[in-house]
Amino acid sequence: MAGISGINQNYFFGGQTSSSIGTLFGSLGTASGVNSLSSVLSDYKTIQTGNYGKLLKAYYGQNNNPAPTKSTTRNTAAEKANSALKSSLSDTKSKMDKLSDSANALAATGDDSLFVKKEIKQADGTSKTDYDVDKIYSAVQGFVGSYNDAVSAASSSTNRSVANGASSLSSTTDVMAKRLQSFGITSDVNGKLSVDEDTFKKSDMDKFKTLVNGNQSYAANIAQTASRISGTSSNKLSSLSASSSTYGKSGGYSSADYSSLFNSYF
């Protein structure tokens, strides 16, 4: 047994360790030595077959969701704010485009004008050349609905330029409040418009045409302001999309990426 204890374990186990094999067999003559050898060989077998590695992975895999760091929390908050602002700007842009279209429909001149007189059939069966009041009223209804949606969306925006645009729309309408009211178009305490059908259809359409039709009209001014707000929203969306695609060297968003985002809140 003395000769065995001198055998190097590198030779016996194919170079697995640099210890003397005597460490394993030194106490082979006792029961405890045999048990110890059996335990060591069992452990070695477990390692050699890969089962030990699987046990380690299974154990440590239970803790593969570490608590978020402060940096991760900040990045997540910034991403959420970015996403919310994008959604708000996109919604505002869409509603401003609709308002611009509906206002331009009232302001349009020439062959496309709603105020081109046509042969209108009367209730008694006769016809006369007049405005198509029903068609004009329908256009006014569309304008009122688009106006309310657009102002509501822009007013709630955290972007100062967009919110200021909503104020500009309201101011333009306030200046024309008395004239609009004479045609049954009024605004409530929240600045939302409504139109009374009976009052509108009994109104003087020549005077209403003067108010809303043409390049310098109320409707044209509203269309221009809505178009400007839409452009502002679009530019801000492009800016946010560009900044959110940039990552810092650690794999997260760098703080500079969101400077323009947080500036928009002030």
LINKA-V346415 format. One line per field, one symbol per residue. phi: phi as a letter, one per 40 degrees, with the letter a starting at -180 (. if undefined). psi: psi as a letter, one per 20 degrees, with the letter a starting at -180 (. if undefined). burial: + if it has 9 or more other C-alpha atoms within 8 Angstrom, else -. A space follows every 10 residues. Layout:
phi->???
psi->???
burial->???
This chain:
phi->.ccccccccd ccbggcabcc ccdcbcbccb cccccccccc cccccccccg cccccccccc ccbcbccccc cccccccccc cccccdcccc ccddcccccd cccccccdbg ccccbccbcb ccccgcbaca cccccccccc dccdcccccc cccccccccc cccccccccc ccccccdccc ccbgbbbccc gccabccccc cccccccccc cbbhcbcdcc cccccccccc cccccccccc cccccbbccc gbcccccbcc cccccb
psi->hhhhiipphh ghkkkhrjqp ihhgjhkhir hhgghggggg hgggggghii hghhggghgi iikjmqpqrh gggggggggg hggghggghg gggghhghgg ghghhhiqrb hiqijpqrop prhjirqqor qnhgggghhg ggggghgggg ggghhjqipg gghhhhhggh gghhhjgghh hijjorqahj jpqqppgggg iirohghhgh giprhjrghg gggggghghg ggggghgggh hghijpqrhj irpqhhhjgh ghhii.
burial->----++++++ -+--+----+ ++-+++++-- --++--+--+ -----++--- ++-------- ---------- -++-+--++- -+--++-+++ ++++++++++ +++++++++- --+++--+-+ -------+-- ++---++-++ ++++++++++ +++++-++++ -+++++++++ -++--++--+ +-+++++--- -++-+---++ +-+----+++ ++++--++++ +++++++-++ ++++-++--+ --++-++--- -+++--++-- +--+--
